[in-house]
Amino acid sequence: MNEALVITQESRLMELIRQVLVGVLTEVPYPSRVQKDEEVLTRNEAAEFLNITPTTLTKYVKEGKLKAGGTERKYLFMKSDLVKFMFNR
């Protein structure tokens, strides 16, 4: 049975997306420590949070300077890891 879902508020859409991402992340070894209330950011959101380019962010992941979940095509970042990274740079 297919059901239609209508979302009228951007904040509600973002919350639903985050819930799905956290669910997906729990299937990947790295994010098994994601807590229910942990904020998960996309590559672009993480780059903006750190005030760097997405290219630089990817470089840091490949160099092992920053942890990421997901796959190289769709990196996902725990906000707590980004905060730690900021203070350890």
Biopython code that builds the backbone (N, CA, C, O; Angstrom):
import numpy as np
from Bio.PDB.StructureBuilder import StructureBuilder

atoms = [
    (1, "MET", "N", (0.838, -1.175, 0.000)),
    (1, "MET", "CA", (0.000, 0.000, 0.000)),
    (1, "MET", "C", (0.886, 1.243, 0.000)),
    (1, "MET", "O", (1.735, 1.391, 0.879)),
    (2, "ASN", "N", (0.705, 2.121, -0.955)),
    (2, "ASN", "CA", (1.466, 3.365, -1.048)),
    (2, "ASN", "C", (0.682, 4.487, -0.394)),
    (2, "ASN", "O", (-0.516, 4.650, -0.625)),
    (3, "GLU", "N", (1.373, 5.247, 0.416)),
    (3, "GLU", "CA", (0.750, 6.393, 1.074)),
    (3, "GLU", "C", (1.475, 7.659, 0.647)),
    (3, "GLU", "O", (2.695, 7.665, 0.482)),
    (4, "ALA", "N", (0.722, 8.714, 0.473)),
    (4, "ALA", "CA", (1.321, 10.003, 0.119)),
    (4, "ALA", "C", (1.736, 10.715, 1.399)),
    (4, "ALA", "O", (1.050, 10.641, 2.419)),
    (5, "LEU", "N", (2.843, 11.389, 1.331)),
    (5, "LEU", "CA", (3.334, 12.170, 2.453)),
    (5, "LEU", "C", (3.495, 13.600, 1.981)),
    (5, "LEU", "O", (4.240, 13.876, 1.041)),
    (6, "VAL", "N", (2.786, 14.511, 2.642)),
    (6, "VAL", "CA", (2.866, 15.920, 2.284)),
    (6, "VAL", "C", (3.502, 16.663, 3.447)),
    (6, "VAL", "O", (3.013, 16.620, 4.576)),
    (7, "ILE", "N", (4.600, 17.343, 3.149)),
    (7, "ILE", "CA", (5.311, 18.103, 4.176)),
    (7, "ILE", "C", (5.227, 19.570, 3.802)),
    (7, "ILE", "O", (5.601, 19.963, 2.697)),
    (8, "THR", "N", (4.737, 20.374, 4.725)),
    (8, "THR", "CA", (4.535, 21.791, 4.426)),
    (8, "THR", "C", (5.546, 22.695, 5.113)),
    (8, "THR", "O", (5.579, 23.898, 4.854)),
    (9, "GLN", "N", (6.363, 22.131, 5.982)),
    (9, "GLN", "CA", (7.353, 22.947, 6.681)),
    (9, "GLN", "C", (8.752, 22.396, 6.415)),
    (9, "GLN", "O", (8.994, 21.193, 6.520)),
    (10, "GLU", "N", (9.660, 23.296, 6.072)),
    (10, "GLU", "CA", (11.031, 22.885, 5.798)),
    (10, "GLU", "C", (11.657, 22.218, 7.025)),
    (10, "GLU", "O", (12.393, 21.241, 6.887)),
    (11, "SER", "N", (11.375, 22.730, 8.209)),
    (11, "SER", "CA", (11.961, 22.159, 9.426)),
    (11, "SER", "C", (11.517, 20.712, 9.633)),
    (11, "SER", "O", (12.303, 19.880, 10.087)),
    (12, "ARG", "N", (10.280, 20.414, 9.307)),
    (12, "ARG", "CA", (9.779, 19.036, 9.436)),
    (12, "ARG", "C", (10.470, 18.129, 8.414)),
    (12, "ARG", "O", (10.837, 16.998, 8.735)),
    (13, "LEU", "N", (10.647, 18.616, 7.197)),
    (13, "LEU", "CA", (11.343, 17.852, 6.169)),
    (13, "LEU", "C", (12.768, 17.542, 6.609)),
    (13, "LEU", "O", (13.234, 16.410, 6.477)),
    (14, "MET", "N", (13.455, 18.549, 7.131)),
    (14, "MET", "CA", (14.837, 18.348, 7.586)),
    (14, "MET", "C", (14.892, 17.317, 8.706)),
    (14, "MET", "O", (15.808, 16.496, 8.739)),
    (15, "GLU", "N", (13.934, 17.346, 9.619)),
    (15, "GLU", "CA", (13.897, 16.388, 10.718)),
    (15, "GLU", "C", (13.693, 14.966, 10.185)),
    (15, "GLU", "O", (14.353, 14.032, 10.642)),
    (16, "LEU", "N", (12.794, 14.801, 9.232)),
    (16, "LEU", "CA", (12.573, 13.478, 8.634)),
    (16, "LEU", "C", (13.822, 12.975, 7.922)),
    (16, "LEU", "O", (14.159, 11.795, 8.019)),
    (17, "ILE", "N", (14.503, 13.854, 7.214)),
    (17, "ILE", "CA", (15.739, 13.477, 6.527)),
    (17, "ILE", "C", (16.792, 13.051, 7.535)),
    (17, "ILE", "O", (17.472, 12.045, 7.334)),
    (18, "ARG", "N", (16.932, 13.801, 8.611)),
    (18, "ARG", "CA", (17.919, 13.446, 9.643)),
    (18, "ARG", "C", (17.603, 12.091, 10.276)),
    (18, "ARG", "O", (18.510, 11.303, 10.544)),
    (19, "GLN", "N", (16.330, 11.823, 10.513)),
    (19, "GLN", "CA", (15.938, 10.532, 11.090)),
    (19, "GLN", "C", (16.329, 9.384, 10.161)),
    (19, "GLN", "O", (16.831, 8.355, 10.612)),
    (20, "VAL", "N", (16.099, 9.567, 8.883)),
    (20, "VAL", "CA", (16.467, 8.543, 7.907)),
    (20, "VAL", "C", (17.983, 8.372, 7.872)),
    (20, "VAL", "O", (18.480, 7.246, 7.840)),
    (21, "LEU", "N", (18.716, 9.480, 7.880)),
    (21, "LEU", "CA", (20.180, 9.402, 7.849)),
    (21, "LEU", "C", (20.723, 8.679, 9.067)),
    (21, "LEU", "O", (21.621, 7.847, 8.939)),
    (22, "VAL", "N", (20.205, 8.973, 10.225)),
    (22, "VAL", "CA", (20.668, 8.294, 11.442)),
    (22, "VAL", "C", (20.376, 6.805, 11.330)),
    (22, "VAL", "O", (21.193, 5.981, 11.741)),
    (23, "GLY", "N", (19.218, 6.453, 10.777)),
    (23, "GLY", "CA", (18.894, 5.045, 10.571)),
    (23, "GLY", "C", (19.866, 4.369, 9.625)),
    (23, "GLY", "O", (20.288, 3.239, 9.870)),
    (24, "VAL", "N", (20.224, 5.047, 8.553)),
    (24, "VAL", "CA", (21.185, 4.512, 7.585)),
    (24, "VAL", "C", (22.562, 4.411, 8.219)),
    (24, "VAL", "O", (23.265, 3.417, 8.032)),
    (25, "LEU", "N", (22.945, 5.424, 8.961)),
    (25, "LEU", "CA", (24.275, 5.437, 9.569)),
    (25, "LEU", "C", (24.471, 4.303, 10.565)),
    (25, "LEU", "O", (25.587, 3.807, 10.719)),
    (26, "THR", "N", (23.433, 3.894, 11.227)),
    (26, "THR", "CA", (23.597, 2.827, 12.209)),
    (26, "THR", "C", (23.931, 1.501, 11.540)),
    (26, "THR", "O", (24.342, 0.555, 12.213)),
    (27, "GLU", "N", (23.759, 1.421, 10.224)),
    (27, "GLU", "CA", (24.109, 0.213, 9.485)),
    (27, "GLU", "C", (25.562, 0.230, 9.028)),
    (27, "GLU", "O", (26.065, -0.794, 8.564)),
    (28, "VAL", "N", (26.243, 1.349, 9.142)),
    (28, "VAL", "CA", (27.640, 1.491, 8.736)),
    (28, "VAL", "C", (28.494, 1.386, 9.997)),
    (28, "VAL", "O", (28.136, 1.983, 11.012)),
    (29, "PRO", "N", (29.615, 0.648, 9.976)),
    (29, "PRO", "CA", (30.410, 0.438, 11.188)),
    (29, "PRO", "C", (30.770, 1.710, 11.955)),
    (29, "PRO", "O", (30.625, 1.736, 13.178)),
    (30, "TYR", "N", (31.226, 2.751, 11.290)),
    (30, "TYR", "CA", (31.661, 3.970, 11.989)),
    (30, "TYR", "C", (30.572, 4.595, 12.846)),
    (30, "TYR", "O", (30.818, 4.890, 14.015)),
    (31, "PRO", "N", (29.378, 4.805, 12.306)),
    (31, "PRO", "CA", (28.390, 5.526, 13.089)),
    (31, "PRO", "C", (27.626, 4.674, 14.089)),
    (31, "PRO", "O", (26.582, 5.107, 14.576)),
    (32, "SER", "N", (28.099, 3.496, 14.409)),
    (32, "SER", "CA", (27.369, 2.685, 15.374)),
    (32, "SER", "C", (27.279, 3.392, 16.715)),
    (32, "SER", "O", (26.485, 3.009, 17.574)),
    (33, "ARG", "N", (28.088, 4.419, 16.891)),
    (33, "ARG", "CA", (28.033, 5.173, 18.139)),
    (33, "ARG", "C", (27.135, 6.402, 18.040)),
    (33, "ARG", "O", (27.116, 7.218, 18.961)),
    (34, "VAL", "N", (26.396, 6.552, 16.951)),
    (34, "VAL", "CA", (25.471, 7.676, 16.797)),
    (34, "VAL", "C", (24.344, 7.512, 17.803)),
    (34, "VAL", "O", (23.663, 6.487, 17.825)),
    (35, "GLN", "N", (24.155, 8.513, 18.622)),
    (35, "GLN", "CA", (23.067, 8.509, 19.584)),
    (35, "GLN", "C", (21.805, 9.020, 18.922)),
    (35, "GLN", "O", (21.858, 9.664, 17.875)),
    (36, "LYS", "N", (20.679, 8.734, 19.530)),
    (36, "LYS", "CA", (19.403, 9.153, 18.958)),
    (36, "LYS", "C", (19.342, 10.652, 18.696)),
    (36, "LYS", "O", (18.804, 11.082, 17.676)),
    (37, "ASP", "N", (19.885, 11.441, 19.601)),
    (37, "ASP", "CA", (19.801, 12.899, 19.473)),
    (37, "ASP", "C", (21.039, 13.518, 18.824)),
    (37, "ASP", "O", (21.159, 14.741, 18.755)),
    (38, "GLU", "N", (21.961, 12.674, 18.349)),
    (38, "GLU", "CA", (23.188, 13.173, 17.718)),
    (38, "GLU", "C", (22.852, 13.853, 16.391)),
    (38, "GLU", "O", (22.081, 13.323, 15.591)),
    (39, "GLU", "N", (23.427, 15.011, 16.170)),
    (39, "GLU", "CA", (23.191, 15.718, 14.916)),
    (39, "GLU", "C", (24.155, 15.193, 13.856)),
    (39, "GLU", "O", (25.365, 15.135, 14.077)),
    (40, "VAL", "N", (23.614, 14.817, 12.723)),
    (40, "VAL", "CA", (24.390, 14.282, 11.609)),
    (40, "VAL", "C", (24.318, 15.289, 10.469)),
    (40, "VAL", "O", (23.238, 15.757, 10.106)),
    (41, "LEU", "N", (25.488, 15.618, 9.904)),
    (41, "LEU", "CA", (25.557, 16.620, 8.849)),
    (41, "LEU", "C", (26.038, 16.011, 7.538)),
    (41, "LEU", "O", (26.842, 15.079, 7.525)),
    (42, "THR", "N", (25.538, 16.550, 6.452)),
    (42, "THR", "CA", (26.020, 16.151, 5.130)),
    (42, "THR", "C", (27.393, 16.783, 4.890)),
    (42, "THR", "O", (27.875, 17.572, 5.703)),
    (43, "ARG", "N", (28.002, 16.432, 3.785)),
    (43, "ARG", "CA", (29.319, 16.985, 3.431)),
    (43, "ARG", "C", (29.258, 18.509, 3.337)),
    (43, "ARG", "O", (30.110, 19.197, 3.898)),
    (44, "ASN", "N", (28.268, 19.034, 2.639)),
    (44, "ASN", "CA", (28.164, 20.486, 2.482)),
    (44, "ASN", "C", (27.855, 21.180, 3.810)),
    (44, "ASN", "O", (28.408, 22.240, 4.101)),
    (45, "GLU", "N", (26.982, 20.589, 4.605)),
    (45, "GLU", "CA", (26.669, 21.174, 5.916)),
    (45, "GLU", "C", (27.903, 21.174, 6.818)),
    (45, "GLU", "O", (28.168, 22.148, 7.523)),
    (46, "ALA", "N", (28.655, 20.069, 6.786)),
    (46, "ALA", "CA", (29.860, 19.969, 7.616)),
    (46, "ALA", "C", (30.908, 20.989, 7.174)),
    (46, "ALA", "O", (31.547, 21.629, 8.009)),
    (47, "ALA", "N", (31.080, 21.136, 5.873)),
    (47, "ALA", "CA", (32.045, 22.114, 5.362)),
    (47, "ALA", "C", (31.650, 23.524, 5.788)),
    (47, "ALA", "O", (32.500, 24.312, 6.204)),
    (48, "GLU", "N", (30.379, 23.837, 5.687)),
    (48, "GLU", "CA", (29.906, 25.157, 6.103)),
    (48, "GLU", "C", (30.112, 25.357, 7.605)),
    (48, "GLU", "O", (30.518, 26.434, 8.041)),
    (49, "PHE", "N", (29.834, 24.327, 8.387)),
    (49, "PHE", "CA", (30.012, 24.397, 9.837)),
    (49, "PHE", "C", (31.468, 24.685, 10.191)),
    (49, "PHE", "O", (31.747, 25.461, 11.106)),
    (50, "LEU", "N", (32.399, 24.057, 9.464)),
    (50, "LEU", "CA", (33.831, 24.241, 9.727)),
    (50, "LEU", "C", (34.412, 25.450, 9.000)),
    (50, "LEU", "O", (35.572, 25.810, 9.199)),
    (51, "ASN", "N", (33.590, 26.069, 8.157)),
    (51, "ASN", "CA", (34.019, 27.232, 7.367)),
    (51, "ASN", "C", (35.181, 26.883, 6.435)),
    (51, "ASN", "O", (36.157, 27.624, 6.319)),
    (52, "ILE", "N", (35.044, 25.732, 5.778)),
    (52, "ILE", "CA", (36.016, 25.282, 4.783)),
    (52, "ILE", "C", (35.240, 24.819, 3.548)),
    (52, "ILE", "O", (34.014, 24.716, 3.589)),
    (53, "THR", "N", (35.938, 24.543, 2.467)),
    (53, "THR", "CA", (35.258, 24.061, 1.258)),
    (53, "THR", "C", (34.979, 22.560, 1.395)),
    (53, "THR", "O", (35.670, 21.864, 2.139)),
    (54, "PRO", "N", (33.971, 22.068, 0.678)),
    (54, "PRO", "CA", (33.729, 20.628, 0.677)),
    (54, "PRO", "C", (34.936, 19.826, 0.184)),
    (54, "PRO", "O", (35.166, 18.708, 0.646)),
    (55, "THR", "N", (35.696, 20.383, -0.736)),
    (55, "THR", "CA", (36.899, 19.712, -1.242)),
    (55, "THR", "C", (37.928, 19.543, -0.129)),
    (55, "THR", "O", (38.528, 18.477, 0.009)),
    (56, "THR", "N", (38.131, 20.589, 0.661)),
    (56, "THR", "CA", (39.070, 20.513, 1.785)),
    (56, "THR", "C", (38.582, 19.506, 2.810)),
    (56, "THR", "O", (39.382, 18.757, 3.372)),
    (57, "LEU", "N", (37.288, 19.479, 3.060)),
    (57, "LEU", "CA", (36.705, 18.531, 4.003)),
    (57, "LEU", "C", (37.001, 17.095, 3.555)),
    (57, "LEU", "O", (37.421, 16.265, 4.361)),
    (58, "THR", "N", (36.783, 16.810, 2.285)),
    (58, "THR", "CA", (37.051, 15.478, 1.751)),
    (58, "THR", "C", (38.530, 15.138, 1.879)),
    (58, "THR", "O", (38.883, 14.000, 2.187)),
    (59, "LYS", "N", (39.383, 16.108, 1.645)),
    (59, "LYS", "CA", (40.828, 15.909, 1.792)),
    (59, "LYS", "C", (41.170, 15.505, 3.223)),
    (59, "LYS", "O", (41.969, 14.593, 3.436)),
    (60, "TYR", "N", (40.572, 16.176, 4.201)),
    (60, "TYR", "CA", (40.815, 15.843, 5.610)),
    (60, "TYR", "C", (40.366, 14.418, 5.940)),
    (60, "TYR", "O", (41.017, 13.717, 6.713)),
    (61, "VAL", "N", (39.255, 14.002, 5.350)),
    (61, "VAL", "CA", (38.770, 12.637, 5.585)),
    (61, "VAL", "C", (39.758, 11.638, 5.002)),
    (61, "VAL", "O", (40.121, 10.667, 5.665)),
    (62, "LYS", "N", (40.195, 11.865, 3.776)),
    (62, "LYS", "CA", (41.122, 10.943, 3.116)),
    (62, "LYS", "C", (42.464, 10.882, 3.827)),
    (62, "LYS", "O", (43.130, 9.847, 3.817)),
    (63, "GLU", "N", (42.868, 12.004, 4.453)),
    (63, "GLU", "CA", (44.131, 12.044, 5.193)),
    (63, "GLU", "C", (43.989, 11.475, 6.599)),
    (63, "GLU", "O", (44.975, 11.367, 7.328)),
    (64, "GLY", "N", (42.773, 11.112, 6.981)),
    (64, "GLY", "CA", (42.542, 10.547, 8.303)),
    (64, "GLY", "C", (42.457, 11.582, 9.409)),
    (64, "GLY", "O", (42.486, 11.228, 10.588)),
    (65, "LYS", "N", (42.354, 12.848, 9.052)),
    (65, "LYS", "CA", (42.279, 13.923, 10.044)),
    (65, "LYS", "C", (40.870, 14.091, 10.603)),
    (65, "LYS", "O", (40.682, 14.687, 11.663)),
    (66, "LEU", "N", (39.887, 13.564, 9.888)),
    (66, "LEU", "CA", (38.492, 13.745, 10.263)),
    (66, "LEU", "C", (37.724, 12.469, 9.956)),
    (66, "LEU", "O", (37.927, 11.859, 8.906)),
    (67, "LYS", "N", (36.835, 12.057, 10.872)),
    (67, "LYS", "CA", (36.042, 10.855, 10.690)),
    (67, "LYS", "C", (34.785, 11.166, 9.887)),
    (67, "LYS", "O", (34.198, 12.240, 10.011)),
    (68, "ALA", "N", (34.388, 10.205, 9.063)),
    (68, "ALA", "CA", (33.148, 10.338, 8.290)),
    (68, "ALA", "C", (32.492, 8.971, 8.183)),
    (68, "ALA", "O", (33.166, 7.941, 8.150)),
    (69, "GLY", "N", (31.179, 8.979, 8.130)),
    (69, "GLY", "CA", (30.418, 7.754, 7.913)),
    (69, "GLY", "C", (29.909, 7.737, 6.491)),
    (69, "GLY", "O", (30.148, 8.673, 5.728)),
    (70, "GLY", "N", (29.221, 6.695, 6.136)),
    (70, "GLY", "CA", (28.680, 6.601, 4.789)),
    (70, "GLY", "C", (29.743, 6.148, 3.810)),
    (70, "GLY", "O", (30.635, 5.370, 4.150)),
    (71, "THR", "N", (29.634, 6.648, 2.589)),
    (71, "THR", "CA", (30.589, 6.296, 1.551)),
    (71, "THR", "C", (31.236, 7.564, 1.023)),
    (71, "THR", "O", (30.788, 8.668, 1.333)),
    (72, "GLU", "N", (32.275, 7.415, 0.239)),
    (72, "GLU", "CA", (32.968, 8.591, -0.291)),
    (72, "GLU", "C", (32.019, 9.468, -1.104)),
    (72, "GLU", "O", (32.160, 10.690, -1.125)),
    (73, "ARG", "N", (31.079, 8.858, -1.755)),
    (73, "ARG", "CA", (30.125, 9.634, -2.550)),
    (73, "ARG", "C", (29.129, 10.382, -1.669)),
    (73, "ARG", "O", (28.592, 11.413, -2.075)),
    (74, "LYS", "N", (28.882, 9.868, -0.466)),
    (74, "LYS", "CA", (27.900, 10.489, 0.427)),
    (74, "LYS", "C", (28.404, 10.454, 1.859)),
    (74, "LYS", "O", (27.842, 9.759, 2.705)),
    (75, "TYR", "N", (29.460, 11.200, 2.129)),
    (75, "TYR", "CA", (29.977, 11.281, 3.487)),
    (75, "TYR", "C", (28.941, 11.912, 4.405)),
    (75, "TYR", "O", (28.205, 12.818, 4.013)),
    (76, "LEU", "N", (28.901, 11.412, 5.634)),
    (76, "LEU", "CA", (28.064, 11.987, 6.676)),
    (76, "LEU", "C", (28.932, 12.176, 7.911)),
    (76, "LEU", "O", (29.807, 11.357, 8.195)),
    (77, "PHE", "N", (28.689, 13.246, 8.637)),
    (77, "PHE", "CA", (29.548, 13.626, 9.752)),
    (77, "PHE", "C", (28.738, 13.832, 11.020)),
    (77, "PHE", "O", (27.653, 14.412, 10.991)),
    (78, "MET", "N", (29.271, 13.357, 12.119)),
    (78, "MET", "CA", (28.650, 13.626, 13.411)),
    (78, "MET", "C", (29.141, 15.001, 13.868)),
    (78, "MET", "O", (30.338, 15.287, 13.839)),
    (79, "LYS", "N", (28.212, 15.832, 14.282)),
    (79, "LYS", "CA", (28.565, 17.191, 14.677)),
    (79, "LYS", "C", (29.577, 17.183, 15.826)),
    (79, "LYS", "O", (30.462, 18.038, 15.881)),
    (80, "SER", "N", (29.448, 16.232, 16.731)),
    (80, "SER", "CA", (30.385, 16.161, 17.856)),
    (80, "SER", "C", (31.819, 15.932, 17.371)),
    (80, "SER", "O", (32.761, 16.458, 17.963)),
    (81, "ASP", "N", (31.992, 15.148, 16.294)),
    (81, "ASP", "CA", (33.329, 14.937, 15.727)),
    (81, "ASP", "C", (33.870, 16.218, 15.103)),
    (81, "ASP", "O", (35.066, 16.499, 15.176)),
    (82, "LEU", "N", (32.979, 16.991, 14.490)),
    (82, "LEU", "CA", (33.407, 18.261, 13.885)),
    (82, "LEU", "C", (33.848, 19.248, 14.954)),
    (82, "LEU", "O", (34.825, 19.973, 14.769)),
    (83, "VAL", "N", (33.136, 19.280, 16.064)),
    (83, "VAL", "CA", (33.507, 20.182, 17.164)),
    (83, "VAL", "C", (34.870, 19.782, 17.714)),
    (83, "VAL", "O", (35.717, 20.643, 17.952)),
    (84, "LYS", "N", (35.089, 18.484, 17.919)),
    (84, "LYS", "CA", (36.396, 18.007, 18.397)),
    (84, "LYS", "C", (37.497, 18.387, 17.414)),
    (84, "LYS", "O", (38.572, 18.830, 17.819)),
    (85, "PHE", "N", (37.231, 18.214, 16.140)),
    (85, "PHE", "CA", (38.198, 18.565, 15.102)),
    (85, "PHE", "C", (38.559, 20.043, 15.167)),
    (85, "PHE", "O", (39.729, 20.406, 15.043)),
    (86, "MET", "N", (37.559, 20.895, 15.362)),
    (86, "MET", "CA", (37.800, 22.337, 15.442)),
    (86, "MET", "C", (38.753, 22.688, 16.575)),
    (86, "MET", "O", (39.616, 23.552, 16.422)),
    (87, "PHE", "N", (38.598, 22.021, 17.703)),
    (87, "PHE", "CA", (39.424, 22.344, 18.857)),
    (87, "PHE", "C", (40.799, 21.698, 18.811)),
    (87, "PHE", "O", (41.690, 22.092, 19.563)),
    (88, "ASN", "N", (40.986, 20.719, 17.946)),
    (88, "ASN", "CA", (42.267, 20.026, 17.853)),
    (88, "ASN", "C", (43.102, 20.451, 16.656)),
    (88, "ASN", "O", (44.195, 19.921, 16.456)),
    (89, "ARG", "N", (42.618, 21.395, 15.854)),
    (89, "ARG", "CA", (43.368, 21.838, 14.677)),
    (89, "ARG", "C", (44.584, 22.601, 15.065)),
    (89, "ARG", "O", (45.334, 23.050, 14.198)),
]
sb = StructureBuilder()
sb.init_structure("model")
sb.init_model(0)
sb.init_chain("A")
sb.init_seg("    ")
for serial, (resi, resn, name, xyz) in enumerate(atoms, 1):
    if name == "N":
        sb.init_residue(resn, " ", resi, " ")
    sb.init_atom(name, np.array(xyz, "f"), 0.0, 1.0, " ", f" {name:<3s}", serial, name[0])
structure = sb.get_structure()
